[in-house]
Amino acid sequence: MRVFCASLATETNTFSPLRTDFSDFEQGLYAPPGSHPDGPTLCSAVFPALRRRARRGEITLLEGTAAWAEPGGLLNQRAWTRLRDEILSQLRDAMPVRAVLLGLHGAMIAERCLDPEGELIEAVRGIVGPDVAVGATFDPHSHLSARRARFADVIVAFKEFPHTDFVETGEDCVALTLAAARGEVRPEISVHDARMIDMLPTHRQPMRGFIDRLRSLERANGVCDGDSRDGESRDSDGESHKNGTRENGILSVSVIHGFMAGDSPNLGAKVVVVTDGDRRRGDDLARRLADELFSFRGTTRPRFFSAREALERADSADVSGDGGAARAPVVVADVWDNPGGGVAGDSTILLREALRMRLRSAALATLWDPMAVRLCFAAGEGAVLQLRFGGKTSASAGAPIDARVTVTRLRRNASQRFGDSTVYLGDCAAIRIHGVNDEDDKNGAVNVDNKDDDNTAAVSVNDKDNNNGAAVVSAKNGAVNVNDKDDNSVAVTVNVKDGDKNGAAVNVHVNGKDDDNDGGGIEVVLNSRRAQTFSPDAFSNMGIDPAKKRVLIVKSSNHFQSAFAPIAADILYAGIDGLYPSDPKKTRYTRLHRPLWPMVENPHEVGDSRAAENSRVAENSRVAENPHAAESE
């Protein structure tokens, strides 16, 4: 059996200031035919699953391109058409085939195409015809369109968030699609719209129980868990099924969560059921499960804290072990500055708060700043330098931090693990912060009034946290020096009033006592390749022992959870407003044609006339903003 596979994936945050082009795929993953790595990546797990079958002689595998770009902003139209046409050309050259497997994300939006994955699947169907089995994997944070369900035979999405089951999902999709190609099953796809958009982590209730019941439902119908890698598939109860065939019934159940940062007409949560030729049963089950999912609305998110509250809770937690040593760190997630959601990952808001609080056993990974990394490499390991880092892509991500730092570790092409895959971080630098020049900190206030410009400045020093009050209070020509001998993270606010408008210059020098042997000094991993924090080895690979820190700050919404939970005393979520549109009620969606909760309290009760009016208003707004967008629908 001749089988073709390809993968094309990114996640588009249409509200992000970033932009995505072909170079982002080159930096992420761009693997022409035959060059896909041996291990799986998040959206290309179908490749290794098919290669195992090819090695066993079950299929003849014809590989197309696999391409992945880190989630970002709107996809450049040239990049989209280039990659689409490249894969379609490869498929034409591979014909005839009996099956096509596509590893997709599902939340891609290009400049003039609102549904690239749907366009790709439809084009694939146009090439192979109606009798070839077409299967696709999706990330649940995607926009499921009717076009995708119409032209695919099999759709399987990751069930877990964090997506710890992406390898299993690839194997399951391969098994089902090949079974369809052999005529052993007749897949029918049923989709029901839950009419909601929310954050749906599956490690906690009620989603944990919901997903467990979906898996039980699949097991009860003889659904295989995928390729057992020995030529024989087994269901979760251990029953053998040759060649991955399934008993008649429900073949697969997936939940599409939706991606709230994508302005798509297909935004929202949906349930997908794949049955073996039983469309009526699939429709009924999809409806019942979608109704149950809707009943969870507003109860699935973890509790979010402000930056200050999250850090105070973390710092005051009882995590001490024998002799006062840290027993386990408290992990604080910077939820909305998550590169996995298409933002930059360079916000300084949470880090600046940690500095103001003078946390003395804390580390952060990762902060995206290629220029700061380059400067650290130029300085070398062990160097002490003044460094400006973070806060470069948007005013809402906080101001850059200016600090005196020590470069503690440098590493070319650093990486971290996410399940069975390797996530590359680019060149990375670990730094330890000693002193910060912070114009926004209120803990040490220096006020200078030079009303007469007489070379004498009136200086008041308020050092709230230093009982010794060690500070130089003399000033001349507007120059002020503040020394805090007992703290290495003093920040000073300077206000200059020059009544004669003679342009008094004020220089502030914050000198702190260095004490690197007592765990003091916040450590930060700077990366040159955007990626969210998945694993503690994002710290340990850069010479920072995460288990010895009191507080770990990670930039991730939830994917960090499975790897950090075993080492964490507690996990806290800091919900800091920024570039990610975290509240759908406040987000200006211009392409959404349907009522969804929470924008509409009871979306299932909205009449057709109101829905049509919502659609008309949204369509007029969308076309006015982008007159070319309608061409792609």
C-alpha positions as CSV (number, residue, x, y, z in Angstrom):
1,M,0.0,0.0,0.0
2,R,1.4,3.4,-1.0
3,V,0.9,6.0,1.6
4,F,1.8,9.7,1.5
5,C,2.3,11.9,4.6
6,A,3.1,15.6,5.2
7,S,2.9,18.1,8.0
8,L,2.2,21.8,8.0
9,A,1.6,23.5,11.3
10,T,1.6,26.8,13.2
11,E,-0.8,28.6,15.5
12,T,-1.8,32.1,14.6
13,N,-2.5,34.7,17.2
14,T,-4.2,37.4,15.1
15,F,-3.9,39.9,17.9
16,S,-0.1,39.5,18.3
17,P,2.3,42.2,17.1
18,L,4.5,39.4,15.7
19,R,4.4,38.2,12.1
20,T,5.1,34.8,10.7
21,D,6.9,34.1,7.5
22,F,8.9,31.3,5.9
23,S,12.0,32.0,8.0
24,D,10.0,31.0,11.1
25,F,9.5,27.6,9.6
26,E,13.1,27.4,8.8
27,Q,14.0,28.2,12.4
28,G,11.3,25.8,13.8
29,L,11.2,22.8,11.5
30,Y,11.5,22.7,7.8
31,A,12.2,19.1,6.7
32,P,11.9,18.3,3.0
33,P,11.1,14.7,2.0
34,G,13.2,12.2,3.9
35,S,14.7,14.6,6.3
36,H,12.2,14.6,9.1
37,P,14.0,13.8,12.4
38,D,13.7,10.3,13.8
39,G,11.7,11.4,16.8
40,P,8.2,13.0,16.7
41,T,7.4,16.6,17.0
42,L,4.1,18.0,18.3
43,C,2.3,18.1,15.0
44,S,4.2,15.5,12.9
45,A,3.9,12.3,15.0
46,V,2.4,10.6,12.0
47,F,5.9,10.4,10.4
48,P,7.6,8.1,12.9
49,A,4.4,6.0,13.2
50,L,4.3,5.5,9.4
51,R,8.1,4.8,9.2
52,R,7.7,1.9,11.7
53,R,5.1,0.4,9.4
54,A,7.3,0.9,6.4
55,R,10.2,-0.8,8.1
56,R,7.9,-3.8,8.7
57,G,6.9,-3.9,5.1
58,E,3.3,-3.0,5.7
59,I,3.3,0.1,3.5
60,T,5.4,1.9,1.0
61,L,5.9,5.4,2.5
62,L,6.2,8.5,0.4
63,E,7.2,11.4,2.6
64,G,6.4,15.0,1.8
65,T,7.6,18.1,3.6
66,A,7.1,18.6,7.4
67,A,7.1,22.2,8.5
68,W,6.4,23.8,11.9
69,A,6.7,27.4,13.0
70,E,6.5,28.5,16.6
71,P,3.1,30.1,17.3
72,G,3.1,33.8,16.2
73,G,1.2,36.4,14.4
74,L,-0.5,36.5,11.0
75,L,1.1,34.1,8.5
76,N,2.6,35.8,5.4
77,Q,0.6,34.8,2.4
78,R,3.7,34.0,0.3
79,A,4.9,31.6,3.0
80,W,1.5,29.9,3.1
81,T,1.1,29.4,-0.6
82,R,4.7,28.3,-1.0
83,L,4.3,25.5,1.6
84,R,0.9,24.5,0.5
85,D,1.9,24.2,-3.2
86,E,5.1,22.4,-2.2
87,I,3.1,19.7,-0.4
88,L,0.5,19.4,-3.1
89,S,3.1,19.1,-5.8
90,Q,4.8,16.3,-3.8
91,L,1.5,14.5,-3.5
92,R,0.9,14.7,-7.3
93,D,4.3,13.2,-7.9
94,A,3.6,10.4,-5.4
95,M,0.3,9.3,-7.0
96,P,-1.2,6.8,-7.0
97,V,-1.6,6.4,-3.3
98,R,-4.2,4.6,-1.1
99,A,-3.9,6.8,1.9
100,V,-2.8,10.4,2.9
101,L,-1.8,11.3,6.5
102,L,-1.5,15.0,7.4
103,G,0.0,16.3,10.7
104,L,-1.7,19.7,11.2
105,H,-2.2,22.1,14.0
106,G,-5.5,23.7,13.0
107,A,-5.2,27.3,14.1
108,M,-3.3,28.7,11.2
109,I,-4.5,32.0,9.6
110,A,-2.8,33.6,6.6
111,E,-3.2,37.1,5.3
112,R,-5.8,36.0,2.7
113,C,-6.9,32.7,3.9
114,L,-8.9,32.2,7.1
115,D,-8.9,28.4,6.9
116,P,-5.5,27.2,5.5
117,E,-5.9,23.6,6.8
118,G,-9.4,23.3,5.3
119,E,-8.1,24.6,2.0
120,L,-5.2,22.1,2.1
121,I,-7.4,19.1,2.9
122,E,-9.9,20.1,0.2
123,A,-7.0,20.4,-2.3
124,V,-5.7,17.0,-1.3
125,R,-9.1,15.4,-1.8
126,G,-9.2,17.0,-5.3
127,I,-5.9,15.3,-6.2
128,V,-6.6,11.8,-4.8
129,G,-10.3,11.5,-5.4
130,P,-13.1,10.1,-3.3
131,D,-11.7,6.6,-2.8
132,V,-8.4,7.4,-1.0
133,A,-8.4,7.5,2.8
134,V,-7.4,11.0,4.1
135,G,-6.6,11.4,7.8
136,A,-5.5,14.4,9.8
137,T,-4.3,15.1,13.4
138,F,-5.1,18.4,15.1
139,D,-4.2,20.3,18.2
140,P,-7.4,20.9,20.2
141,H,-6.6,24.6,20.2
142,S,-7.7,24.9,16.7
143,H,-10.6,26.1,14.5
144,L,-12.6,23.2,13.1
145,S,-14.4,24.1,10.0
146,A,-17.1,22.2,8.1
147,R,-14.7,22.0,5.1
148,R,-12.2,20.0,7.1
149,A,-14.8,17.5,8.3
150,R,-16.3,17.2,4.8
151,F,-13.1,16.4,2.9
152,A,-11.3,14.2,5.5
153,D,-12.2,10.7,6.4
154,V,-10.5,10.7,9.8
155,I,-9.9,13.5,12.3
156,V,-8.2,12.9,15.6
157,A,-7.2,15.6,18.0
158,F,-5.0,15.5,21.1
159,K,-7.2,14.8,24.1
160,E,-4.9,16.1,26.7
161,F,-4.0,19.7,27.7
162,P,-1.0,19.6,28.3
163,H,-0.7,17.7,25.0
164,T,1.1,14.7,26.5
165,D,-0.7,12.4,24.1
166,F,0.5,13.8,20.8
167,V,2.5,10.6,19.9
168,E,-0.5,8.4,20.8
169,T,-2.7,10.7,18.7
170,G,-0.5,10.3,15.6
171,E,-0.4,6.6,16.0
172,D,-4.2,6.4,16.4
173,C,-4.8,8.5,13.3
174,V,-2.4,6.3,11.3
175,A,-4.1,3.1,12.5
176,L,-7.6,4.4,11.7
177,T,-6.7,5.8,8.3
178,L,-4.9,2.7,7.1
179,A,-7.8,0.5,8.3
180,A,-10.0,2.7,6.2
181,A,-7.7,2.4,3.2
182,R,-7.9,-1.4,3.6
183,G,-11.6,-1.3,3.7
184,E,-11.8,-2.6,7.3
185,V,-13.7,0.4,8.6
186,R,-15.9,3.0,7.0
187,P,-15.3,6.2,9.0
188,E,-18.0,8.8,9.4
189,I,-17.3,12.1,11.0
190,S,-19.8,13.8,13.2
191,V,-19.3,17.3,14.7
192,H,-21.3,19.2,17.2
193,D,-20.7,22.9,18.1
194,A,-20.6,23.4,21.9
195,R,-21.1,27.2,21.4
196,M,-18.4,28.2,23.9
197,I,-14.8,29.2,24.2
198,D,-12.8,28.7,27.4
199,M,-9.6,27.4,28.8
200,L,-10.0,23.7,29.3
201,P,-7.0,22.1,31.1
202,T,-7.4,18.3,31.4
203,H,-5.2,17.7,34.4
204,R,-7.9,19.0,36.7
205,Q,-11.6,18.5,37.1
206,P,-14.1,18.7,35.5
207,M,-12.1,18.1,32.3
208,R,-10.1,15.2,33.8
209,G,-13.1,13.1,34.4
210,F,-14.6,14.1,31.0
211,I,-11.5,13.0,29.1
212,D,-11.2,9.8,31.1
213,R,-14.8,8.9,30.2
214,L,-14.1,9.6,26.5
215,R,-11.2,7.1,26.7
216,S,-13.5,4.6,28.5
217,L,-16.1,5.1,25.8
218,E,-13.5,4.3,23.1
219,R,-12.3,1.2,25.0
220,A,-15.9,0.0,25.4
221,N,-16.2,0.0,21.6
222,G,-13.0,-1.8,20.9
223,V,-11.0,1.3,20.0
224,C,-7.3,0.7,19.7
225,D,-4.8,3.0,21.4
226,G,-2.7,2.9,18.2
227,D,0.4,1.3,16.9
228,S,1.8,-1.2,19.5
229,R,5.1,-1.0,17.5
230,D,5.1,-4.8,17.1
231,G,2.9,-5.2,14.1
232,E,-0.2,-5.8,16.2
233,S,-2.5,-3.2,17.8
234,R,-4.0,-3.7,21.2
235,D,-6.9,-1.9,22.9
236,S,-6.5,-0.5,26.4
237,D,-7.7,-3.7,27.9
238,G,-5.0,-5.7,26.2
239,E,-7.2,-7.3,23.5
240,S,-5.4,-7.8,20.2
241,H,-6.5,-6.4,16.9
242,K,-4.4,-7.3,13.9
243,N,-3.3,-4.4,11.7
244,G,-5.0,-1.8,13.9
245,T,-8.6,-2.8,12.8
246,R,-11.5,-1.7,15.1
247,E,-14.7,-3.4,16.1
248,N,-17.8,-1.8,14.7
249,G,-18.9,1.2,16.7
250,I,-17.2,4.4,17.9
251,L,-13.7,4.7,16.5
252,S,-12.6,8.0,18.0
253,V,-13.8,10.9,20.1
254,S,-12.0,14.3,20.2
255,V,-12.7,17.6,21.8
256,I,-11.7,20.8,19.9
257,H,-11.2,23.5,22.6
258,G,-10.8,26.4,20.1
259,F,-8.1,29.0,20.1
260,M,-9.3,32.3,21.7
261,A,-6.4,34.3,20.2
262,G,-7.5,33.6,16.6
263,D,-10.1,35.8,15.0
264,S,-11.7,33.0,13.0
265,P,-15.3,32.4,11.9
266,N,-14.8,28.8,13.2
267,L,-13.8,29.9,16.7
268,G,-15.0,27.8,19.6
269,A,-15.3,24.4,21.2
270,K,-16.6,21.4,19.3
271,V,-16.9,17.6,19.7
272,V,-15.8,15.3,17.0
273,V,-16.9,11.7,16.9
274,V,-15.7,9.2,14.3
275,T,-17.9,6.1,13.9
276,D,-17.7,3.0,11.7
277,G,-20.4,3.8,9.3
278,D,-23.0,4.9,11.9
279,R,-23.5,8.6,11.3
280,R,-26.7,8.8,13.3
281,R,-25.0,7.3,16.3
282,G,-22.1,9.7,15.9
283,D,-24.3,12.8,15.6
284,D,-26.2,11.8,18.7
285,L,-23.1,11.2,20.8
286,A,-21.4,14.4,19.6
287,R,-24.5,16.4,20.6
288,R,-24.7,14.8,24.1
289,L,-21.0,15.3,24.7
290,A,-21.0,18.9,23.5
291,D,-24.0,19.7,25.8
292,E,-22.1,18.2,28.7
293,L,-19.0,20.2,27.8
294,F,-21.1,23.4,27.7
295,S,-22.3,22.6,31.2
296,F,-18.6,23.0,32.4
297,R,-18.4,26.6,31.2
298,G,-16.8,28.9,33.7
299,T,-15.6,26.1,36.0
300,T,-12.5,24.8,34.1
301,R,-9.9,27.5,34.5
302,P,-7.4,27.4,37.4
303,R,-7.5,30.3,39.8
304,F,-5.5,33.2,38.5
305,F,-3.6,35.6,40.8
306,S,-2.1,39.0,40.2
307,A,1.7,39.2,39.7
308,R,2.2,40.4,43.3
309,E,-0.2,38.0,44.9
310,A,1.2,35.0,43.1
311,L,4.8,35.8,44.0
312,E,3.9,36.6,47.6
313,R,2.1,33.3,48.0
314,A,5.0,31.5,46.4
315,D,7.6,33.3,48.6
316,S,5.7,32.7,51.8
317,A,4.9,29.0,51.1
318,D,6.3,26.5,53.6
319,V,8.7,24.7,51.3
320,S,11.6,24.3,53.8
321,G,13.2,20.9,54.3
322,D,15.7,19.7,56.8
323,G,18.1,22.4,57.9
324,G,16.0,25.1,56.2
325,A,16.9,23.9,52.7
326,A,14.2,24.2,50.1
327,R,12.2,21.0,49.9
328,A,10.5,21.8,46.6
329,P,10.0,25.0,44.6
330,V,6.7,26.8,44.0
331,V,6.1,27.2,40.3
332,V,4.5,30.5,39.1
333,A,3.2,30.4,35.5
334,D,3.2,33.6,33.5
335,V,0.1,32.3,31.8
336,W,-0.6,34.9,29.1
337,D,3.0,35.8,28.1
338,N,3.3,32.3,26.6
339,P,5.1,32.0,23.3
340,G,3.0,28.9,22.7
341,G,0.0,31.3,22.3
342,G,1.7,33.4,19.7
343,V,3.1,36.2,21.8
344,A,6.7,37.1,22.2
345,G,7.5,35.8,25.6
346,D,9.6,38.8,26.6
347,S,7.3,40.5,29.1
348,T,9.1,41.8,32.2
349,I,6.1,42.5,34.3
350,L,6.3,39.4,36.5
351,L,10.1,39.5,36.7
352,R,10.1,43.2,37.7
353,E,7.6,42.4,40.5
354,A,10.0,39.7,41.7
355,L,12.8,42.2,41.8
356,R,10.8,44.7,43.7
357,M,10.0,42.1,46.2
358,R,13.7,41.2,46.4
359,L,13.1,37.5,46.1
360,R,16.4,35.8,46.8
361,S,15.9,32.2,45.6
362,A,14.1,32.5,42.3
363,A,14.7,31.7,38.6
364,L,12.8,32.4,35.4
365,A,12.8,30.5,32.1
366,T,12.7,31.6,29.4
367,L,12.8,35.3,28.4
368,W,13.1,35.8,24.7
369,D,15.8,38.4,23.8
370,P,18.2,37.4,21.0
371,M,20.2,40.7,21.2
372,A,20.8,40.2,25.0
373,V,21.9,36.7,24.3
374,R,24.3,37.9,21.7
375,L,25.8,40.4,24.1
376,C,26.2,37.7,26.8
377,F,28.1,35.5,24.3
378,A,30.3,38.4,23.4
379,A,31.0,39.0,27.1
380,G,31.6,35.3,27.9
381,E,30.8,33.1,30.9
382,G,31.7,34.7,34.2
383,A,31.5,38.2,32.8
384,V,29.8,41.0,34.8
385,L,28.1,43.6,32.7
386,Q,25.3,46.1,32.5
387,L,22.6,44.5,30.4
388,R,19.2,45.6,29.0
389,F,16.9,42.7,28.4
390,G,13.2,41.9,27.8
391,G,10.3,44.2,27.0
392,K,11.2,44.9,23.4
393,T,8.1,43.9,21.3
394,S,5.3,45.8,22.9
395,A,4.5,48.5,25.4
396,S,2.0,46.3,27.1
397,A,4.8,43.7,27.9
398,G,6.6,46.0,30.4
399,A,9.7,48.1,30.0
400,P,13.1,46.6,29.4
401,I,15.1,45.8,32.5
402,D,18.5,47.5,33.0
403,A,20.6,45.5,35.4
404,R,24.1,44.5,36.4
405,V,24.3,40.8,35.8
406,T,26.8,37.9,35.8
407,V,26.7,35.6,32.9
408,T,26.6,32.2,34.5
409,R,26.2,29.8,31.6
410,L,26.2,30.0,27.8
411,R,25.0,27.3,25.5
412,R,24.7,27.1,21.7
413,N,21.4,25.6,20.4
414,A,20.1,24.7,23.8
415,S,17.0,22.5,24.2
416,Q,14.4,21.2,26.5
417,R,12.2,18.1,26.5
418,F,8.5,17.9,25.9
419,G,7.4,14.3,26.2
420,D,9.1,12.3,23.5
421,S,10.1,15.4,21.5
422,T,13.0,17.9,21.7
423,V,12.2,21.6,21.8
424,Y,15.0,23.8,20.7
425,L,15.6,27.2,22.4
426,G,18.4,28.5,20.2
427,D,21.5,30.0,21.7
428,C,20.8,30.7,25.4
429,A,22.4,32.6,28.2
430,A,21.8,32.2,32.0
431,I,22.3,35.3,34.0
432,R,22.2,36.3,37.7
433,I,20.8,39.7,38.4
434,H,22.7,41.8,41.0
435,G,21.5,45.4,40.8
436,V,18.6,47.0,38.9
437,N,18.1,50.6,37.7
438,D,14.3,50.7,37.9
439,E,12.4,53.9,37.4
440,D,9.1,52.4,38.5
441,D,10.1,50.9,41.9
442,K,8.6,52.7,44.9
443,N,10.7,50.9,47.6
444,G,13.5,53.4,47.4
445,A,12.4,56.8,46.4
446,V,14.9,59.6,45.6
447,N,13.3,63.0,45.0
448,V,15.4,65.9,43.7
449,D,14.1,69.4,43.7
450,N,16.5,71.8,42.0
451,K,14.4,75.0,41.9
452,D,17.2,77.5,41.9
453,D,19.8,75.6,39.9
454,D,22.4,76.6,42.4
455,N,24.5,73.5,42.3
456,T,22.7,72.3,45.4
457,A,19.9,69.8,45.2
458,A,17.5,69.0,47.9
459,V,17.5,65.2,48.2
460,S,15.2,63.0,50.3
461,V,15.8,59.3,50.5
462,N,13.2,56.8,51.6
463,D,14.6,53.3,51.9
464,K,11.7,51.4,53.3
465,D,13.4,48.0,53.4
466,N,16.8,49.0,54.7
467,N,16.9,49.5,58.5
468,N,20.5,50.6,58.4
469,G,19.5,53.6,56.2
470,A,22.9,53.6,54.4
471,A,22.6,56.1,51.7
472,V,24.5,59.1,50.3
473,V,22.3,62.1,50.5
474,S,24.6,64.8,49.1
475,A,24.0,66.0,45.6
476,K,25.8,68.4,43.3
477,N,24.9,69.6,39.9
478,G,21.9,67.3,40.0
479,A,24.0,64.2,40.6
480,V,22.6,61.7,43.1
481,N,24.2,58.5,44.3
482,V,22.3,56.0,46.4
483,N,24.1,53.1,48.0
484,D,22.3,50.3,49.7
485,K,25.0,48.1,51.2
486,D,22.6,45.4,52.5
487,D,20.6,44.6,49.4
488,N,21.6,43.7,45.9
489,S,18.3,44.4,44.2
490,V,17.5,48.0,45.1
491,A,15.4,50.0,42.7
492,V,15.2,53.8,42.8
493,T,12.6,56.2,41.6
494,V,14.0,59.7,40.7
495,N,11.8,62.7,40.2
496,V,13.5,65.9,39.0
497,K,11.8,69.3,39.3
498,D,13.9,72.0,37.7
499,G,11.9,75.2,38.3
500,D,14.2,77.2,36.1
501,K,14.0,74.6,33.3
502,N,17.8,74.6,33.1
503,G,17.8,70.9,32.2
504,A,19.1,69.5,35.5
505,A,20.7,66.1,34.8
506,V,20.3,63.4,37.4
507,N,22.3,60.2,37.3
508,V,21.3,57.4,39.6
509,H,23.7,54.7,40.6
510,V,22.4,51.8,42.6
511,N,25.2,49.9,44.3
512,G,24.3,46.7,46.1
513,K,26.4,44.3,48.1
514,D,27.0,41.1,46.0
515,D,26.4,37.9,47.8
516,D,26.3,35.1,45.3
517,N,27.0,32.4,47.9
518,D,23.8,32.6,49.8
519,G,21.4,31.9,47.0
520,G,20.7,35.6,46.4
521,G,20.2,37.1,43.0
522,I,17.4,36.1,40.6
523,E,18.5,33.9,37.8
524,V,17.1,34.2,34.3
525,V,17.4,32.0,31.2
526,L,17.5,34.2,28.0
527,N,16.7,32.5,24.8
528,S,17.1,33.5,21.1
529,R,14.5,31.1,19.7
530,R,11.0,31.6,21.0
531,A,9.5,28.7,22.9
532,Q,7.4,28.3,26.0
533,T,8.8,26.5,29.1
534,F,7.9,22.8,29.0
535,S,10.3,21.1,31.4
536,P,12.6,21.7,34.4
537,D,15.5,20.9,32.1
538,A,15.0,24.4,30.6
539,F,16.7,25.4,33.8
540,S,19.0,22.5,34.5
541,N,20.5,22.5,31.0
542,M,21.6,26.0,31.7
543,G,23.3,25.2,35.0
544,I,20.3,26.2,37.3
545,D,19.1,23.5,39.7
546,P,15.4,24.0,39.8
547,A,14.9,21.8,42.8
548,K,17.1,24.2,44.9
549,K,15.1,27.3,44.1
550,R,12.3,28.6,46.2
551,V,10.4,30.1,43.3
552,L,10.4,29.1,39.6
553,I,8.8,31.4,37.1
554,V,7.8,29.8,33.8
555,K,6.3,31.3,30.6
556,S,3.6,28.8,29.7
557,S,-0.2,28.5,30.1
558,N,-0.4,24.8,31.0
559,H,2.1,22.7,29.0
560,F,4.6,22.9,31.8
561,Q,2.2,21.2,34.2
562,S,3.0,17.6,33.6
563,A,6.8,17.9,33.9
564,F,6.9,20.4,36.8
565,A,4.2,18.9,39.0
566,P,6.4,16.0,40.3
567,I,9.0,18.5,41.6
568,A,6.7,21.4,42.7
569,A,5.4,22.1,46.2
570,D,2.6,24.1,44.5
571,I,1.7,25.6,41.1
572,L,0.3,29.1,40.9
573,Y,-1.1,30.8,37.8
574,A,-0.4,34.6,37.3
575,G,-2.9,36.1,34.9
576,I,-1.3,39.3,33.7
577,D,-3.2,41.2,31.0
578,G,-1.0,41.7,27.9
579,L,-0.9,40.9,24.3
580,Y,-2.8,37.6,24.6
581,P,-6.6,38.2,24.4
582,S,-7.5,36.2,27.5
583,D,-11.0,37.4,28.0
584,P,-13.2,36.7,25.0
585,K,-15.9,39.1,26.3
586,K,-13.5,41.9,25.8
587,T,-11.9,40.7,22.6
588,R,-12.9,42.4,19.4
589,Y,-13.6,39.5,17.1
590,T,-14.6,40.7,13.7
591,R,-15.0,37.4,11.8
592,L,-17.1,35.4,14.3
593,H,-20.5,34.6,12.8
594,R,-22.0,32.6,15.7
595,P,-23.0,33.4,19.2
596,L,-20.7,31.9,21.8
597,W,-20.4,31.8,25.5
598,P,-19.2,33.9,27.3
599,M,-19.9,36.7,24.8
600,V,-23.5,35.5,24.8
601,E,-24.8,34.1,28.1
602,N,-27.2,31.6,26.5
603,P,-25.9,31.1,22.9
604,H,-28.1,28.1,22.2
605,E,-31.2,30.2,22.8
606,V,-30.3,32.9,20.3
607,G,-32.7,32.9,17.4
608,D,-31.7,32.6,13.8
609,S,-32.5,36.3,13.2
610,R,-30.2,37.5,15.8
611,A,-27.5,35.1,14.7
612,A,-27.9,36.2,11.1
613,E,-27.6,39.9,12.3
614,N,-24.5,39.0,14.2
615,S,-23.1,37.3,11.2
616,R,-23.9,40.3,8.9
617,V,-22.3,42.8,11.2
618,A,-19.2,40.7,11.7
619,E,-19.0,40.1,7.9
620,N,-19.2,43.7,7.1
621,S,-16.5,44.6,9.6
622,R,-14.3,41.8,8.4
623,V,-14.5,42.7,4.8
624,A,-14.0,46.4,5.6
625,E,-10.8,45.5,7.4
626,N,-9.5,43.0,4.8
627,P,-11.4,43.0,1.5
628,H,-9.3,40.0,0.3
629,A,-10.3,37.8,3.1
630,A,-13.6,36.8,1.6
631,E,-11.8,35.4,-1.4
632,S,-10.5,32.5,0.7
633,E,-13.6,31.2,2.3
